[in-house]
Amino acid sequence: MNSISANLNVMVKASEKASKVLIRDFGEIEKLQVSKKGPSDFVTNSDLKVEKIIIDELKKARPNYSIISEENGIENNKDKNNTWIIDPIDGTINFLHGIPHFAISIALKSRNEIISGLIFDPIKNEMFFAEKGNGAYFNNHRIKVSKKNKLNNCLFATGGKIKQDLDLLYRKSGCAALDMAYVAAGRYDGYFQNNLSLWDIAAGIILIKEAGGVLNEIDLSANKNIKIIASSSDINSKLVEKLTKF
């Protein structure tokens, strides 16, 4: 594979360090499932712990970069042109229920563009990452979006509420970051969802672009209510047409 930038290296190290806590906490959750109180407070605590490890690691390496994160909100530091965007556990509800489908997501926004992104699934030990102009990778292998061109052969991913009857085969996995990573890797043929937050999708945006996929225009200055339709260019217009009311 190509050598990775210093910034991406920092992101990899931060996610690997944080994942140790996540893996350990996930093991504890199975015991908490059966208690009356349930694991919800415990999960909030995991979220905060993981976020703190990631932020501490990133700050050690880049003390001046700004930060946007799910739990911590917006932190404007000296360097406002470079911003880390962090989701410590995307797929928290899966995590809460002991379902091994969640990920750490870290992206770097430079001015108004995502220039690198990483999505790490610690339980399956699957790491997806991409940098602008350098391609997208899964565990060090180059990845590309799927080549299918007939909608009825495709499998899509979505989340949230679907108000219209969609004539598409789709799954709801409960983890937007992994849905996007899977599109980049050609596992899913496309992804569509409304009402997303920037930290859910920032890393996925660059992954899909660098894997040769296309996305709708996304306003990176909005932190909430983002809509995404992503797929390969071969089926994008057909998918968008199917989703006219979406």
DALINWO-V673907 format. One record per pair of residues at least 4 apart in sequence whose C-alpha atoms are under 8 Angstrom apart, sorted by the first residue. I is the first residue (numbers start at 0). J is the second residue. If there is no record, write none. Layout:
I:J, I:J
This chain:
0:139, 0:140, 0:141, 1:133, 3:7, 3:8, 4:8, 5:9, 6:10, 7:11, 7:115, 7:116, 7:117, 7:130, 8:12, 9:13, 9:56, 9:57, 9:60, 10:14, 10:57, 10:105, 10:117, 11:15, 11:117, 12:16, 12:56, 13:17, 13:52, 13:53, 13:56, 13:57, 14:18, 14:53, 14:103, 14:105, 14:119, 15:19, 16:20, 16:52, 16:53, 17:21, 17:49, 17:50, 17:52, 17:53, 18:22, 18:49, 18:103, 18:121, 19:23, 20:24, 20:45, 20:48, 20:49, 21:25, 21:45, 21:49, 21:121, 22:26, 22:121, 22:122, 23:27, 24:28, 24:45, 25:29, 25:94, 25:97, 26:30, 27:31, 28:32, 28:38, 28:95, 28:96, 28:97, 29:33, 29:97, 30:34, 31:37, 31:38, 32:37, 32:38, 32:96, 32:97, 33:37, 34:38, 38:42, 38:95, 39:43, 39:95, 40:44, 41:45, 42:46, 42:91, 42:94, 42:95, 43:47, 44:48, 45:49, 46:50, 46:70, 46:87, 46:88, 47:51, 47:70, 47:87, 48:52, 49:53, 49:87, 49:88, 50:54, 50:68, 50:70, 50:85, 50:86, 50:87, 51:55, 52:56, 53:57, 53:87, 54:58, 55:59, 56:60, 57:61, 57:62, 58:62, 58:63, 58:64, 63:76, 63:77, 63:78, 64:75, 64:76, 64:77, 64:78, 64:79, 64:80, 64:81, 64:82, 64:83, 65:73, 65:74, 65:75, 65:76, 65:77, 65:78, 65:79, 65:80, 65:81, 65:82, 65:83, 66:72, 66:73, 66:74, 66:75, 66:76, 66:82, 66:83, 66:84, 66:85, 67:71, 67:72, 67:73, 67:74, 67:82, 67:83, 67:84, 67:85, 67:198, 68:72, 68:73, 68:83, 68:84, 68:85, 68:86, 68:198, 69:85, 69:86, 69:87, 69:198, 75:79, 78:82, 79:110, 80:108, 80:109, 80:110, 81:107, 81:108, 81:109, 81:110, 82:107, 82:108, 82:109, 83:105, 83:106, 83:107, 83:108, 84:105, 84:106, 84:107, 84:108, 84:197, 84:198, 84:201, 85:103, 85:104, 85:105, 85:106, 85:198, 86:103, 86:104, 86:105, 86:198, 86:199, 87:102, 87:103, 87:104, 88:101, 88:102, 88:103, 88:104, 89:101, 89:102, 89:103, 89:104, 89:174, 89:175, 89:176, 89:199, 90:94, 90:100, 90:101, 90:102, 90:173, 90:174, 90:175, 91:95, 91:101, 92:96, 92:173, 93:97, 93:98, 93:99, 93:100, 93:101, 93:173, 93:174, 94:98, 94:99, 94:100, 94:101, 99:122, 99:123, 100:120, 100:122, 100:172, 100:173, 100:174, 101:120, 101:174, 101:177, 102:118, 102:119, 102:120, 102:121, 102:174, 102:176, 102:177, 103:118, 103:119, 103:120, 103:121, 104:116, 104:117, 104:118, 104:119, 104:176, 104:198, 104:199, 104:202, 105:116, 105:117, 105:118, 105:198, 105:201, 105:202, 106:113, 106:114, 106:115, 106:116, 106:117, 106:201, 106:202, 107:113, 107:114, 107:115, 107:116, 107:202, 108:112, 108:113, 108:114, 108:115, 109:113, 109:114, 111:219, 111:220, 112:219, 113:131, 113:201, 113:202, 113:204, 113:205, 114:130, 114:131, 114:205, 115:128, 115:129, 115:130, 115:131, 115:202, 115:205, 116:128, 116:129, 116:130, 116:201, 116:202, 116:203, 116:205, 116:206, 117:126, 117:127, 117:128, 117:129, 117:202, 117:203, 117:206, 118:126, 118:127, 118:128, 118:176, 118:177, 118:180, 118:202, 118:203, 119:124, 119:125, 119:126, 119:127, 120:124, 120:125, 120:126, 120:177, 121:125, 125:137, 125:138, 126:137, 126:138, 127:135, 127:136, 127:137, 127:138, 127:180, 127:206, 128:135, 128:136, 128:137, 128:202, 128:206, 129:133, 129:134, 129:135, 129:136, 129:205, 129:206, 129:209, 130:134, 130:135, 130:205, 130:206, 130:209, 131:205, 131:209, 132:209, 133:209, 134:141, 134:142, 134:209, 134:210, 135:141, 135:142, 135:143, 135:183, 135:206, 135:207, 135:209, 135:210, 136:140, 136:141, 136:142, 137:141, 137:142, 137:184, 142:183, 142:184, 142:185, 142:210, 143:183, 143:184, 143:185, 143:210, 143:211, 143:212, 144:182, 144:183, 144:184, 144:185, 144:188, 144:207, 144:210, 144:211, 144:212, 144:230, 144:231, 145:182, 145:183, 145:184, 145:185, 145:186, 145:187, 145:188, 145:231, 146:185, 146:231, 146:233, 147:152, 147:153, 147:188, 147:233, 147:234, 148:152, 148:233, 148:234, 149:153, 149:234, 150:167, 150:234, 150:237, 150:238, 151:167, 151:168, 153:167, 153:168, 153:187, 153:188, 154:167, 154:168, 154:169, 154:170, 154:187, 154:188, 154:189, 155:167, 155:168, 155:169, 155:170, 155:187, 155:188, 155:189, 155:190, 155:191, 156:169, 156:170, 156:171, 156:172, 156:178, 156:187, 156:189, 156:190, 156:191, 157:169, 157:170, 157:171, 157:172, 157:175, 157:178, 157:190, 157:191, 157:192, 158:171, 158:172, 158:173, 158:175, 158:191, 158:192, 158:193, 159:192, 159:193, 159:194, 161:245, 162:245, 163:244, 163:245, 165:241, 165:242, 166:241, 172:178, 174:178, 175:179, 175:199, 175:200, 176:180, 176:199, 176:200, 176:202, 176:203, 177:181, 178:182, 178:187, 178:190, 179:183, 179:190, 179:200, 179:203, 179:204, 179:206, 179:207, 180:184, 180:203, 180:206, 180:207, 181:185, 181:186, 181:187, 182:186, 182:187, 182:188, 182:189, 182:190, 182:207, 182:229, 182:230, 183:206, 183:207, 183:208, 183:210, 183:211, 183:212, 184:210, 188:230, 188:231, 189:228, 189:229, 189:230, 189:231, 190:227, 190:228, 190:229, 190:230, 191:226, 191:227, 191:228, 191:229, 192:226, 192:227, 192:228, 193:224, 193:225, 193:226, 193:227, 194:223, 194:224, 194:225, 194:226, 195:199, 195:200, 195:223, 195:224, 195:225, 195:226, 195:227, 196:200, 196:222, 196:223, 196:224, 196:225, 197:201, 197:219, 197:221, 197:222, 197:223, 197:225, 198:202, 198:222, 200:204, 201:205, 202:206, 203:207, 204:208, 204:214, 205:209, 206:210, 207:211, 207:212, 207:213, 207:214, 207:229, 207:230, 208:212, 208:213, 208:214, 211:231, 211:232, 212:229, 212:230, 212:231, 212:232, 213:229, 213:230, 213:231, 213:232, 213:235, 214:227, 214:228, 214:229, 214:230, 215:227, 215:228, 215:229, 217:225, 217:226, 217:227, 218:225, 221:225, 228:239, 229:235, 230:234, 230:235, 231:235, 232:236, 234:238, 235:239, 236:240, 237:241, 238:242, 239:243
